[in-house]
Amino acid sequence: MGLAIWRGVIGFVESNDLTFASSIAYYALLSLFPFFLLAFSILGSVTAHGTDRAEILTFVLRYFPRHFEFVTSQLDALQLARIRLGITGSVLMVWAAMGVFGAITSAVNH
């Protein structure tokens, strides 16, 4: 049994598993910022009208145990200062946000 554990440890150290895990973590971290920019841009355009904003606010507050003033103030600030992305900016944000899937695909294919 000790020999099987030793072979497992040696196989783990000599493989590229840690490299793939670190590349997935790296690309996941880098993909978060463009994803959030794209999500906030879409959320800002969706909450432009008061009725839509109220519906999204009730949807968000449904998952919190009580009413938080922070959430409503952030939605108000998001409505006032919307992030405008053009077509090129949106395509670049989607491309950057999908970087993590390339790392996952290469790790799974290996």
Phi and psi restraints in degrees (range 20) as a CNS / XPLOR table:
assign (resid 1 and name C) (resid 2 and name N)
       (resid 2 and name CA) (resid 2 and name C) 1.0 -64.1 20.0 2
assign (resid 2 and name N) (resid 2 and name CA)
       (resid 2 and name C) (resid 3 and name N) 1.0 -33.1 20.0 2
assign (resid 2 and name C) (resid 3 and name N)
       (resid 3 and name CA) (resid 3 and name C) 1.0 -69.3 20.0 2
assign (resid 3 and name N) (resid 3 and name CA)
       (resid 3 and name C) (resid 4 and name N) 1.0 -36.9 20.0 2
assign (resid 3 and name C) (resid 4 and name N)
       (resid 4 and name CA) (resid 4 and name C) 1.0 -67.3 20.0 2
assign (resid 4 and name N) (resid 4 and name CA)
       (resid 4 and name C) (resid 5 and name N) 1.0 -39.2 20.0 2
assign (resid 4 and name C) (resid 5 and name N)
       (resid 5 and name CA) (resid 5 and name C) 1.0 -66.2 20.0 2
assign (resid 5 and name N) (resid 5 and name CA)
       (resid 5 and name C) (resid 6 and name N) 1.0 -41.9 20.0 2
assign (resid 5 and name C) (resid 6 and name N)
       (resid 6 and name CA) (resid 6 and name C) 1.0 -63.1 20.0 2
assign (resid 6 and name N) (resid 6 and name CA)
       (resid 6 and name C) (resid 7 and name N) 1.0 -42.4 20.0 2
assign (resid 6 and name C) (resid 7 and name N)
       (resid 7 and name CA) (resid 7 and name C) 1.0 -62.6 20.0 2
assign (resid 7 and name N) (resid 7 and name CA)
       (resid 7 and name C) (resid 8 and name N) 1.0 -38.4 20.0 2
assign (resid 7 and name C) (resid 8 and name N)
       (resid 8 and name CA) (resid 8 and name C) 1.0 -64.5 20.0 2
assign (resid 8 and name N) (resid 8 and name CA)
       (resid 8 and name C) (resid 9 and name N) 1.0 -41.3 20.0 2
assign (resid 8 and name C) (resid 9 and name N)
       (resid 9 and name CA) (resid 9 and name C) 1.0 -66.0 20.0 2
assign (resid 9 and name N) (resid 9 and name CA)
       (resid 9 and name C) (resid 10 and name N) 1.0 -45.2 20.0 2
assign (resid 9 and name C) (resid 10 and name N)
       (resid 10 and name CA) (resid 10 and name C) 1.0 -64.0 20.0 2
assign (resid 10 and name N) (resid 10 and name CA)
       (resid 10 and name C) (resid 11 and name N) 1.0 -42.0 20.0 2
assign (resid 10 and name C) (resid 11 and name N)
       (resid 11 and name CA) (resid 11 and name C) 1.0 -62.8 20.0 2
assign (resid 11 and name N) (resid 11 and name CA)
       (resid 11 and name C) (resid 12 and name N) 1.0 -36.9 20.0 2
assign (resid 11 and name C) (resid 12 and name N)
       (resid 12 and name CA) (resid 12 and name C) 1.0 -69.1 20.0 2
assign (resid 12 and name N) (resid 12 and name CA)
       (resid 12 and name C) (resid 13 and name N) 1.0 -41.5 20.0 2
assign (resid 12 and name C) (resid 13 and name N)
       (resid 13 and name CA) (resid 13 and name C) 1.0 -69.2 20.0 2
assign (resid 13 and name N) (resid 13 and name CA)
       (resid 13 and name C) (resid 14 and name N) 1.0 -37.2 20.0 2
assign (resid 13 and name C) (resid 14 and name N)
       (resid 14 and name CA) (resid 14 and name C) 1.0 -83.8 20.0 2
assign (resid 14 and name N) (resid 14 and name CA)
       (resid 14 and name C) (resid 15 and name N) 1.0 -8.9 20.0 2
assign (resid 14 and name C) (resid 15 and name N)
       (resid 15 and name CA) (resid 15 and name C) 1.0 -87.1 20.0 2
assign (resid 15 and name N) (resid 15 and name CA)
       (resid 15 and name C) (resid 16 and name N) 1.0 177.1 20.0 2
assign (resid 15 and name C) (resid 16 and name N)
       (resid 16 and name CA) (resid 16 and name C) 1.0 -100.3 20.0 2
assign (resid 16 and name N) (resid 16 and name CA)
       (resid 16 and name C) (resid 17 and name N) 1.0 19.6 20.0 2
assign (resid 16 and name C) (resid 17 and name N)
       (resid 17 and name CA) (resid 17 and name C) 1.0 -61.7 20.0 2
assign (resid 17 and name N) (resid 17 and name CA)
       (resid 17 and name C) (resid 18 and name N) 1.0 -41.8 20.0 2
assign (resid 17 and name C) (resid 18 and name N)
       (resid 18 and name CA) (resid 18 and name C) 1.0 -68.6 20.0 2
assign (resid 18 and name N) (resid 18 and name CA)
       (resid 18 and name C) (resid 19 and name N) 1.0 -33.2 20.0 2
assign (resid 18 and name C) (resid 19 and name N)
       (resid 19 and name CA) (resid 19 and name C) 1.0 -66.1 20.0 2
assign (resid 19 and name N) (resid 19 and name CA)
       (resid 19 and name C) (resid 20 and name N) 1.0 -44.3 20.0 2
assign (resid 19 and name C) (resid 20 and name N)
       (resid 20 and name CA) (resid 20 and name C) 1.0 -65.9 20.0 2
assign (resid 20 and name N) (resid 20 and name CA)
       (resid 20 and name C) (resid 21 and name N) 1.0 -39.8 20.0 2
assign (resid 20 and name C) (resid 21 and name N)
       (resid 21 and name CA) (resid 21 and name C) 1.0 -64.2 20.0 2
assign (resid 21 and name N) (resid 21 and name CA)
       (resid 21 and name C) (resid 22 and name N) 1.0 -40.8 20.0 2
assign (resid 21 and name C) (resid 22 and name N)
       (resid 22 and name CA) (resid 22 and name C) 1.0 -70.4 20.0 2
assign (resid 22 and name N) (resid 22 and name CA)
       (resid 22 and name C) (resid 23 and name N) 1.0 -34.9 20.0 2
assign (resid 22 and name C) (resid 23 and name N)
       (resid 23 and name CA) (resid 23 and name C) 1.0 -69.2 20.0 2
assign (resid 23 and name N) (resid 23 and name CA)
       (resid 23 and name C) (resid 24 and name N) 1.0 -36.3 20.0 2
assign (resid 23 and name C) (resid 24 and name N)
       (resid 24 and name CA) (resid 24 and name C) 1.0 -64.9 20.0 2
assign (resid 24 and name N) (resid 24 and name CA)
       (resid 24 and name C) (resid 25 and name N) 1.0 -43.2 20.0 2
assign (resid 24 and name C) (resid 25 and name N)
       (resid 25 and name CA) (resid 25 and name C) 1.0 -64.8 20.0 2
assign (resid 25 and name N) (resid 25 and name CA)
       (resid 25 and name C) (resid 26 and name N) 1.0 -39.7 20.0 2
assign (resid 25 and name C) (resid 26 and name N)
       (resid 26 and name CA) (resid 26 and name C) 1.0 -63.6 20.0 2
assign (resid 26 and name N) (resid 26 and name CA)
       (resid 26 and name C) (resid 27 and name N) 1.0 -50.4 20.0 2
assign (resid 26 and name C) (resid 27 and name N)
       (resid 27 and name CA) (resid 27 and name C) 1.0 -69.1 20.0 2
assign (resid 27 and name N) (resid 27 and name CA)
       (resid 27 and name C) (resid 28 and name N) 1.0 -30.8 20.0 2
assign (resid 27 and name C) (resid 28 and name N)
       (resid 28 and name CA) (resid 28 and name C) 1.0 -65.0 20.0 2
assign (resid 28 and name N) (resid 28 and name CA)
       (resid 28 and name C) (resid 29 and name N) 1.0 -41.0 20.0 2
assign (resid 28 and name C) (resid 29 and name N)
       (resid 29 and name CA) (resid 29 and name C) 1.0 -66.3 20.0 2
assign (resid 29 and name N) (resid 29 and name CA)
       (resid 29 and name C) (resid 30 and name N) 1.0 -41.8 20.0 2
assign (resid 29 and name C) (resid 30 and name N)
       (resid 30 and name CA) (resid 30 and name C) 1.0 -71.9 20.0 2
assign (resid 30 and name N) (resid 30 and name CA)
       (resid 30 and name C) (resid 31 and name N) 1.0 -24.6 20.0 2
assign (resid 30 and name C) (resid 31 and name N)
       (resid 31 and name CA) (resid 31 and name C) 1.0 -83.4 20.0 2
assign (resid 31 and name N) (resid 31 and name CA)
       (resid 31 and name C) (resid 32 and name N) 1.0 -15.2 20.0 2
assign (resid 31 and name C) (resid 32 and name N)
       (resid 32 and name CA) (resid 32 and name C) 1.0 -65.6 20.0 2
assign (resid 32 and name N) (resid 32 and name CA)
       (resid 32 and name C) (resid 33 and name N) 1.0 -45.0 20.0 2
assign (resid 32 and name C) (resid 33 and name N)
       (resid 33 and name CA) (resid 33 and name C) 1.0 -63.1 20.0 2
assign (resid 33 and name N) (resid 33 and name CA)
       (resid 33 and name C) (resid 34 and name N) 1.0 -48.6 20.0 2
assign (resid 33 and name C) (resid 34 and name N)
       (resid 34 and name CA) (resid 34 and name C) 1.0 -64.2 20.0 2
assign (resid 34 and name N) (resid 34 and name CA)
       (resid 34 and name C) (resid 35 and name N) 1.0 -33.9 20.0 2
assign (resid 34 and name C) (resid 35 and name N)
       (resid 35 and name CA) (resid 35 and name C) 1.0 -64.1 20.0 2
assign (resid 35 and name N) (resid 35 and name CA)
       (resid 35 and name C) (resid 36 and name N) 1.0 -44.8 20.0 2
assign (resid 35 and name C) (resid 36 and name N)
       (resid 36 and name CA) (resid 36 and name C) 1.0 -66.1 20.0 2
assign (resid 36 and name N) (resid 36 and name CA)
       (resid 36 and name C) (resid 37 and name N) 1.0 -38.4 20.0 2
assign (resid 36 and name C) (resid 37 and name N)
       (resid 37 and name CA) (resid 37 and name C) 1.0 -60.7 20.0 2
assign (resid 37 and name N) (resid 37 and name CA)
       (resid 37 and name C) (resid 38 and name N) 1.0 -43.8 20.0 2
assign (resid 37 and name C) (resid 38 and name N)
       (resid 38 and name CA) (resid 38 and name C) 1.0 -66.3 20.0 2
assign (resid 38 and name N) (resid 38 and name CA)
       (resid 38 and name C) (resid 39 and name N) 1.0 -42.0 20.0 2
assign (resid 38 and name C) (resid 39 and name N)
       (resid 39 and name CA) (resid 39 and name C) 1.0 -65.7 20.0 2
assign (resid 39 and name N) (resid 39 and name CA)
       (resid 39 and name C) (resid 40 and name N) 1.0 -41.9 20.0 2
assign (resid 39 and name C) (resid 40 and name N)
       (resid 40 and name CA) (resid 40 and name C) 1.0 -67.9 20.0 2
assign (resid 40 and name N) (resid 40 and name CA)
       (resid 40 and name C) (resid 41 and name N) 1.0 -34.2 20.0 2
assign (resid 40 and name C) (resid 41 and name N)
       (resid 41 and name CA) (resid 41 and name C) 1.0 -63.7 20.0 2
assign (resid 41 and name N) (resid 41 and name CA)
       (resid 41 and name C) (resid 42 and name N) 1.0 -45.3 20.0 2
assign (resid 41 and name C) (resid 42 and name N)
       (resid 42 and name CA) (resid 42 and name C) 1.0 -66.8 20.0 2
assign (resid 42 and name N) (resid 42 and name CA)
       (resid 42 and name C) (resid 43 and name N) 1.0 -42.7 20.0 2
assign (resid 42 and name C) (resid 43 and name N)
       (resid 43 and name CA) (resid 43 and name C) 1.0 -65.1 20.0 2
assign (resid 43 and name N) (resid 43 and name CA)
       (resid 43 and name C) (resid 44 and name N) 1.0 -36.2 20.0 2
assign (resid 43 and name C) (resid 44 and name N)
       (resid 44 and name CA) (resid 44 and name C) 1.0 -66.4 20.0 2
assign (resid 44 and name N) (resid 44 and name CA)
       (resid 44 and name C) (resid 45 and name N) 1.0 -37.3 20.0 2
assign (resid 44 and name C) (resid 45 and name N)
       (resid 45 and name CA) (resid 45 and name C) 1.0 -76.3 20.0 2
assign (resid 45 and name N) (resid 45 and name CA)
       (resid 45 and name C) (resid 46 and name N) 1.0 -28.5 20.0 2
assign (resid 45 and name C) (resid 46 and name N)
       (resid 46 and name CA) (resid 46 and name C) 1.0 -74.1 20.0 2
assign (resid 46 and name N) (resid 46 and name CA)
       (resid 46 and name C) (resid 47 and name N) 1.0 -34.8 20.0 2
assign (resid 46 and name C) (resid 47 and name N)
       (resid 47 and name CA) (resid 47 and name C) 1.0 -92.4 20.0 2
assign (resid 47 and name N) (resid 47 and name CA)
       (resid 47 and name C) (resid 48 and name N) 1.0 25.7 20.0 2
assign (resid 47 and name C) (resid 48 and name N)
       (resid 48 and name CA) (resid 48 and name C) 1.0 -69.1 20.0 2
assign (resid 48 and name N) (resid 48 and name CA)
       (resid 48 and name C) (resid 49 and name N) 1.0 -33.8 20.0 2
assign (resid 48 and name C) (resid 49 and name N)
       (resid 49 and name CA) (resid 49 and name C) 1.0 -95.4 20.0 2
assign (resid 49 and name N) (resid 49 and name CA)
       (resid 49 and name C) (resid 50 and name N) 1.0 150.9 20.0 2
assign (resid 49 and name C) (resid 50 and name N)
       (resid 50 and name CA) (resid 50 and name C) 1.0 -64.3 20.0 2
assign (resid 50 and name N) (resid 50 and name CA)
       (resid 50 and name C) (resid 51 and name N) 1.0 -37.6 20.0 2
assign (resid 50 and name C) (resid 51 and name N)
       (resid 51 and name CA) (resid 51 and name C) 1.0 -69.9 20.0 2
assign (resid 51 and name N) (resid 51 and name CA)
       (resid 51 and name C) (resid 52 and name N) 1.0 -39.9 20.0 2
assign (resid 51 and name C) (resid 52 and name N)
       (resid 52 and name CA) (resid 52 and name C) 1.0 -65.2 20.0 2
assign (resid 52 and name N) (resid 52 and name CA)
       (resid 52 and name C) (resid 53 and name N) 1.0 -38.9 20.0 2
assign (resid 52 and name C) (resid 53 and name N)
       (resid 53 and name CA) (resid 53 and name C) 1.0 -63.6 20.0 2
assign (resid 53 and name N) (resid 53 and name CA)
       (resid 53 and name C) (resid 54 and name N) 1.0 -40.5 20.0 2
assign (resid 53 and name C) (resid 54 and name N)
       (resid 54 and name CA) (resid 54 and name C) 1.0 -66.1 20.0 2
assign (resid 54 and name N) (resid 54 and name CA)
       (resid 54 and name C) (resid 55 and name N) 1.0 -38.5 20.0 2
assign (resid 54 and name C) (resid 55 and name N)
       (resid 55 and name CA) (resid 55 and name C) 1.0 -66.1 20.0 2
assign (resid 55 and name N) (resid 55 and name CA)
       (resid 55 and name C) (resid 56 and name N) 1.0 -41.3 20.0 2
assign (resid 55 and name C) (resid 56 and name N)
       (resid 56 and name CA) (resid 56 and name C) 1.0 -68.4 20.0 2
assign (resid 56 and name N) (resid 56 and name CA)
       (resid 56 and name C) (resid 57 and name N) 1.0 -37.1 20.0 2
assign (resid 56 and name C) (resid 57 and name N)
       (resid 57 and name CA) (resid 57 and name C) 1.0 -63.2 20.0 2
assign (resid 57 and name N) (resid 57 and name CA)
       (resid 57 and name C) (resid 58 and name N) 1.0 -43.2 20.0 2
assign (resid 57 and name C) (resid 58 and name N)
       (resid 58 and name CA) (resid 58 and name C) 1.0 -67.2 20.0 2
assign (resid 58 and name N) (resid 58 and name CA)
       (resid 58 and name C) (resid 59 and name N) 1.0 -34.0 20.0 2
assign (resid 58 and name C) (resid 59 and name N)
       (resid 59 and name CA) (resid 59 and name C) 1.0 -65.7 20.0 2
assign (resid 59 and name N) (resid 59 and name CA)
       (resid 59 and name C) (resid 60 and name N) 1.0 -43.6 20.0 2
assign (resid 59 and name C) (resid 60 and name N)
       (resid 60 and name CA) (resid 60 and name C) 1.0 -68.9 20.0 2
assign (resid 60 and name N) (resid 60 and name CA)
       (resid 60 and name C) (resid 61 and name N) 1.0 -43.6 20.0 2
assign (resid 60 and name C) (resid 61 and name N)
       (resid 61 and name CA) (resid 61 and name C) 1.0 -73.0 20.0 2
assign (resid 61 and name N) (resid 61 and name CA)
       (resid 61 and name C) (resid 62 and name N) 1.0 -14.2 20.0 2
assign (resid 61 and name C) (resid 62 and name N)
       (resid 62 and name CA) (resid 62 and name C) 1.0 -64.8 20.0 2
assign (resid 62 and name N) (resid 62 and name CA)
       (resid 62 and name C) (resid 63 and name N) 1.0 -28.4 20.0 2
assign (resid 62 and name C) (resid 63 and name N)
       (resid 63 and name CA) (resid 63 and name C) 1.0 -93.5 20.0 2
assign (resid 63 and name N) (resid 63 and name CA)
       (resid 63 and name C) (resid 64 and name N) 1.0 0.3 20.0 2
assign (resid 63 and name C) (resid 64 and name N)
       (resid 64 and name CA) (resid 64 and name C) 1.0 -104.1 20.0 2
assign (resid 64 and name N) (resid 64 and name CA)
       (resid 64 and name C) (resid 65 and name N) 1.0 148.4 20.0 2
assign (resid 64 and name C) (resid 65 and name N)
       (resid 65 and name CA) (resid 65 and name C) 1.0 -69.2 20.0 2
assign (resid 65 and name N) (resid 65 and name CA)
       (resid 65 and name C) (resid 66 and name N) 1.0 -24.2 20.0 2
assign (resid 65 and name C) (resid 66 and name N)
       (resid 66 and name CA) (resid 66 and name C) 1.0 -149.9 20.0 2
assign (resid 66 and name N) (resid 66 and name CA)
       (resid 66 and name C) (resid 67 and name N) 1.0 172.5 20.0 2
assign (resid 66 and name C) (resid 67 and name N)
       (resid 67 and name CA) (resid 67 and name C) 1.0 -73.8 20.0 2
assign (resid 67 and name N) (resid 67 and name CA)
       (resid 67 and name C) (resid 68 and name N) 1.0 122.2 20.0 2
assign (resid 67 and name C) (resid 68 and name N)
       (resid 68 and name CA) (resid 68 and name C) 1.0 -106.7 20.0 2
assign (resid 68 and name N) (resid 68 and name CA)
       (resid 68 and name C) (resid 69 and name N) 1.0 126.9 20.0 2
assign (resid 68 and name C) (resid 69 and name N)
       (resid 69 and name CA) (resid 69 and name C) 1.0 -68.3 20.0 2
assign (resid 69 and name N) (resid 69 and name CA)
       (resid 69 and name C) (resid 70 and name N) 1.0 -26.2 20.0 2
assign (resid 69 and name C) (resid 70 and name N)
       (resid 70 and name CA) (resid 70 and name C) 1.0 -61.0 20.0 2
assign (resid 70 and name N) (resid 70 and name CA)
       (resid 70 and name C) (resid 71 and name N) 1.0 -42.3 20.0 2
assign (resid 70 and name C) (resid 71 and name N)
       (resid 71 and name CA) (resid 71 and name C) 1.0 -65.1 20.0 2
assign (resid 71 and name N) (resid 71 and name CA)
       (resid 71 and name C) (resid 72 and name N) 1.0 -44.6 20.0 2
assign (resid 71 and name C) (resid 72 and name N)
       (resid 72 and name CA) (resid 72 and name C) 1.0 -67.1 20.0 2
assign (resid 72 and name N) (resid 72 and name CA)
       (resid 72 and name C) (resid 73 and name N) 1.0 -38.2 20.0 2
assign (resid 72 and name C) (resid 73 and name N)
       (resid 73 and name CA) (resid 73 and name C) 1.0 -68.2 20.0 2
assign (resid 73 and name N) (resid 73 and name CA)
       (resid 73 and name C) (resid 74 and name N) 1.0 -35.3 20.0 2
assign (resid 73 and name C) (resid 74 and name N)
       (resid 74 and name CA) (resid 74 and name C) 1.0 -69.6 20.0 2
assign (resid 74 and name N) (resid 74 and name CA)
       (resid 74 and name C) (resid 75 and name N) 1.0 -37.0 20.0 2
assign (resid 74 and name C) (resid 75 and name N)
       (resid 75 and name CA) (resid 75 and name C) 1.0 -67.1 20.0 2
assign (resid 75 and name N) (resid 75 and name CA)
       (resid 75 and name C) (resid 76 and name N) 1.0 -36.5 20.0 2
assign (resid 75 and name C) (resid 76 and name N)
       (resid 76 and name CA) (resid 76 and name C) 1.0 -63.9 20.0 2
assign (resid 76 and name N) (resid 76 and name CA)
       (resid 76 and name C) (resid 77 and name N) 1.0 -43.9 20.0 2
assign (resid 76 and name C) (resid 77 and name N)
       (resid 77 and name CA) (resid 77 and name C) 1.0 -66.0 20.0 2
assign (resid 77 and name N) (resid 77 and name CA)
       (resid 77 and name C) (resid 78 and name N) 1.0 -36.3 20.0 2
assign (resid 77 and name C) (resid 78 and name N)
       (resid 78 and name CA) (resid 78 and name C) 1.0 -67.7 20.0 2
assign (resid 78 and name N) (resid 78 and name CA)
       (resid 78 and name C) (resid 79 and name N) 1.0 -33.7 20.0 2
assign (resid 78 and name C) (resid 79 and name N)
       (resid 79 and name CA) (resid 79 and name C) 1.0 -69.9 20.0 2
assign (resid 79 and name N) (resid 79 and name CA)
       (resid 79 and name C) (resid 80 and name N) 1.0 -37.0 20.0 2
assign (resid 79 and name C) (resid 80 and name N)
       (resid 80 and name CA) (resid 80 and name C) 1.0 -76.5 20.0 2
assign (resid 80 and name N) (resid 80 and name CA)
       (resid 80 and name C) (resid 81 and name N) 1.0 -38.2 20.0 2
assign (resid 80 and name C) (resid 81 and name N)
       (resid 81 and name CA) (resid 81 and name C) 1.0 -116.6 20.0 2
assign (resid 81 and name N) (resid 81 and name CA)
       (resid 81 and name C) (resid 82 and name N) 1.0 70.7 20.0 2
assign (resid 81 and name C) (resid 82 and name N)
       (resid 82 and name CA) (resid 82 and name C) 1.0 -72.7 20.0 2
assign (resid 82 and name N) (resid 82 and name CA)
       (resid 82 and name C) (resid 83 and name N) 1.0 146.6 20.0 2
assign (resid 82 and name C) (resid 83 and name N)
       (resid 83 and name CA) (resid 83 and name C) 1.0 -90.5 20.0 2
assign (resid 83 and name N) (resid 83 and name CA)
       (resid 83 and name C) (resid 84 and name N) 1.0 119.3 20.0 2
assign (resid 83 and name C) (resid 84 and name N)
       (resid 84 and name CA) (resid 84 and name C) 1.0 -97.2 20.0 2
assign (resid 84 and name N) (resid 84 and name CA)
       (resid 84 and name C) (resid 85 and name N) 1.0 118.5 20.0 2
assign (resid 84 and name C) (resid 85 and name N)
       (resid 85 and name CA) (resid 85 and name C) 1.0 -113.2 20.0 2
assign (resid 85 and name N) (resid 85 and name CA)
       (resid 85 and name C) (resid 86 and name N) 1.0 136.0 20.0 2
assign (resid 85 and name C) (resid 86 and name N)
       (resid 86 and name CA) (resid 86 and name C) 1.0 -81.8 20.0 2
assign (resid 86 and name N) (resid 86 and name CA)
       (resid 86 and name C) (resid 87 and name N) 1.0 -172.9 20.0 2
assign (resid 86 and name C) (resid 87 and name N)
       (resid 87 and name CA) (resid 87 and name C) 1.0 -65.9 20.0 2
assign (resid 87 and name N) (resid 87 and name CA)
       (resid 87 and name C) (resid 88 and name N) 1.0 -44.6 20.0 2
assign (resid 87 and name C) (resid 88 and name N)
       (resid 88 and name CA) (resid 88 and name C) 1.0 -64.7 20.0 2
assign (resid 88 and name N) (resid 88 and name CA)
       (resid 88 and name C) (resid 89 and name N) 1.0 -42.5 20.0 2
assign (resid 88 and name C) (resid 89 and name N)
       (resid 89 and name CA) (resid 89 and name C) 1.0 -63.9 20.0 2
assign (resid 89 and name N) (resid 89 and name CA)
       (resid 89 and name C) (resid 90 and name N) 1.0 -39.6 20.0 2
assign (resid 89 and name C) (resid 90 and name N)
       (resid 90 and name CA) (resid 90 and name C) 1.0 -66.0 20.0 2
assign (resid 90 and name N) (resid 90 and name CA)
       (resid 90 and name C) (resid 91 and name N) 1.0 -41.8 20.0 2
assign (resid 90 and name C) (resid 91 and name N)
       (resid 91 and name CA) (resid 91 and name C) 1.0 -64.3 20.0 2
assign (resid 91 and name N) (resid 91 and name CA)
       (resid 91 and name C) (resid 92 and name N) 1.0 -41.2 20.0 2
assign (resid 91 and name C) (resid 92 and name N)
       (resid 92 and name CA) (resid 92 and name C) 1.0 -66.9 20.0 2
assign (resid 92 and name N) (resid 92 and name CA)
       (resid 92 and name C) (resid 93 and name N) 1.0 -37.1 20.0 2
assign (resid 92 and name C) (resid 93 and name N)
       (resid 93 and name CA) (resid 93 and name C) 1.0 -66.7 20.0 2
assign (resid 93 and name N) (resid 93 and name CA)
       (resid 93 and name C) (resid 94 and name N) 1.0 -41.2 20.0 2
assign (resid 93 and name C) (resid 94 and name N)
       (resid 94 and name CA) (resid 94 and name C) 1.0 -64.7 20.0 2
assign (resid 94 and name N) (resid 94 and name CA)
       (resid 94 and name C) (resid 95 and name N) 1.0 -42.9 20.0 2
assign (resid 94 and name C) (resid 95 and name N)
       (resid 95 and name CA) (resid 95 and name C) 1.0 -62.2 20.0 2
assign (resid 95 and name N) (resid 95 and name CA)
       (resid 95 and name C) (resid 96 and name N) 1.0 -42.3 20.0 2
assign (resid 95 and name C) (resid 96 and name N)
       (resid 96 and name CA) (resid 96 and name C) 1.0 -70.7 20.0 2
assign (resid 96 and name N) (resid 96 and name CA)
       (resid 96 and name C) (resid 97 and name N) 1.0 -35.4 20.0 2
assign (resid 96 and name C) (resid 97 and name N)
       (resid 97 and name CA) (resid 97 and name C) 1.0 -72.2 20.0 2
assign (resid 97 and name N) (resid 97 and name CA)
       (resid 97 and name C) (resid 98 and name N) 1.0 -21.9 20.0 2
assign (resid 97 and name C) (resid 98 and name N)
       (resid 98 and name CA) (resid 98 and name C) 1.0 -92.6 20.0 2
assign (resid 98 and name N) (resid 98 and name CA)
       (resid 98 and name C) (resid 99 and name N) 1.0 8.1 20.0 2
assign (resid 98 and name C) (resid 99 and name N)
       (resid 99 and name CA) (resid 99 and name C) 1.0 -61.9 20.0 2
assign (resid 99 and name N) (resid 99 and name CA)
       (resid 99 and name C) (resid 100 and name N) 1.0 -32.0 20.0 2
assign (resid 99 and name C) (resid 100 and name N)
       (resid 100 and name CA) (resid 100 and name C) 1.0 -66.1 20.0 2
assign (resid 100 and name N) (resid 100 and name CA)
       (resid 100 and name C) (resid 101 and name N) 1.0 -30.0 20.0 2
assign (resid 100 and name C) (resid 101 and name N)
       (resid 101 and name CA) (resid 101 and name C) 1.0 -71.4 20.0 2
assign (resid 101 and name N) (resid 101 and name CA)
       (resid 101 and name C) (resid 102 and name N) 1.0 -29.3 20.0 2
assign (resid 101 and name C) (resid 102 and name N)
       (resid 102 and name CA) (resid 102 and name C) 1.0 -65.1 20.0 2
assign (resid 102 and name N) (resid 102 and name CA)
       (resid 102 and name C) (resid 103 and name N) 1.0 -40.9 20.0 2
assign (resid 102 and name C) (resid 103 and name N)
       (resid 103 and name CA) (resid 103 and name C) 1.0 -67.4 20.0 2
assign (resid 103 and name N) (resid 103 and name CA)
       (resid 103 and name C) (resid 104 and name N) 1.0 -40.1 20.0 2
assign (resid 103 and name C) (resid 104 and name N)
       (resid 104 and name CA) (resid 104 and name C) 1.0 -65.9 20.0 2
assign (resid 104 and name N) (resid 104 and name CA)
       (resid 104 and name C) (resid 105 and name N) 1.0 -41.6 20.0 2
assign (resid 104 and name C) (resid 105 and name N)
       (resid 105 and name CA) (resid 105 and name C) 1.0 -63.0 20.0 2
assign (resid 105 and name N) (resid 105 and name CA)
       (resid 105 and name C) (resid 106 and name N) 1.0 -44.5 20.0 2
assign (resid 105 and name C) (resid 106 and name N)
       (resid 106 and name CA) (resid 106 and name C) 1.0 -66.8 20.0 2
assign (resid 106 and name N) (resid 106 and name CA)
       (resid 106 and name C) (resid 107 and name N) 1.0 -34.4 20.0 2
assign (resid 106 and name C) (resid 107 and name N)
       (resid 107 and name CA) (resid 107 and name C) 1.0 -69.8 20.0 2
assign (resid 107 and name N) (resid 107 and name CA)
       (resid 107 and name C) (resid 108 and name N) 1.0 -39.7 20.0 2
assign (resid 107 and name C) (resid 108 and name N)
       (resid 108 and name CA) (resid 108 and name C) 1.0 -70.2 20.0 2
assign (resid 108 and name N) (resid 108 and name CA)
       (resid 108 and name C) (resid 109 and name N) 1.0 -39.9 20.0 2
assign (resid 108 and name C) (resid 109 and name N)
       (resid 109 and name CA) (resid 109 and name C) 1.0 -67.8 20.0 2
assign (resid 109 and name N) (resid 109 and name CA)
       (resid 109 and name C) (resid 110 and name N) 1.0 -27.0 20.0 2
